[in-house]
Amino acid sequence: MSPNHRQALKQLQSWDDSIFRYFDKGTGWVIDTPENYEQKVMEHLGDADTFTPINEVQDTSPIPKKIKEINETIEKWVETSLEAGDISQRLATWMVKEESRPGYDYCNYKVHKPQANYPGRLITSGCGSPTENLAAWSDYYLKQIVVNLPYVLKDSSEFLYQIQKFNLTQPEKINDIILVSWDVVAMFPSIDNVMGLKACHDLLEKRDVLFPSTTSILEA
């Protein structure tokens, strides 16, 4: 990065009346007012079916108590998983974060949807939160079963490759195929927890080696 670029970034950081966010898709930045950005975030957080507000009582934040409760739950999981041989002592120590903070939400702009006034895609970050390391551990094992599913595509390039492969290997069926696509609104928050856990359980149980145990991964 050139000195001029560094100087420009320092100047941008001093703009208190503007925020800078990534494009949700593609490469680029959006410059917006803090008020408009906050409105886009609250359009998501105001959904009572997905989020439950925490009321502060007598100017006392309930967040430290919640973090303590989460850490105690993680410690119980660590103790059980350690006894079961699902994690090592080194992992057990790493799982519990002595210093942590709540996760946070932010939005990237869907610049590919100007007709909808560039809505924001809500992203929840667990960086620095009590569950950060626990989530990384469980995600490591869940990713291993996802990549082997026959109906999962890594990206748009693989999708185009599969279409080309089909056209070349089964040209007689081209006229019989109808491509259909659809968009799921708020897909991840819309997945029922019970249904999602059952799907993960069934796939985890199909592993050649059931280590760590399905129970430890699901409880994590």
C-alpha angles and dihedrals in degrees: 000000000000123000089250091055091049091050091049091052091051090052092049090052089059093058101107092174095059140056128203123215135173124251108261088227127020127011123303148076136259121214112204141156118268090238094056092044092051090050091055091050093048091051085071101034091050091066102111091193091064107026131045116203120227111226117219114225121210093344090300114130114225091206098094090051091049091049090051091051091049092049091050090052091050091049090055090050090049092051093050095044092047092053090048091053093241094124136027126240089254091055091045090057092046094050096064113071111206092196118038143146135205120281117251139216129226138166136235117201122251096221089171088070105060090149088067094049094259100293120209125247108222114227122188116209121201094186109139092006124127092254097048097104094037090053091049090053095049092042090056092061097038091054090058092062095041096057091056096054111114093223098051121103120196096213145328092284091060090048091056090046092054091050091050091047091052092048091052099043100037107026092152090067098049095098091050096057124091117192113218129184134178139178123233114213112225091349101181098045088046095059110103110238094224093048092046093050091049091052090050091046094052093049095044090052089059093063117120089228116036096209125157094027120260089236094058093048094048093046090050 
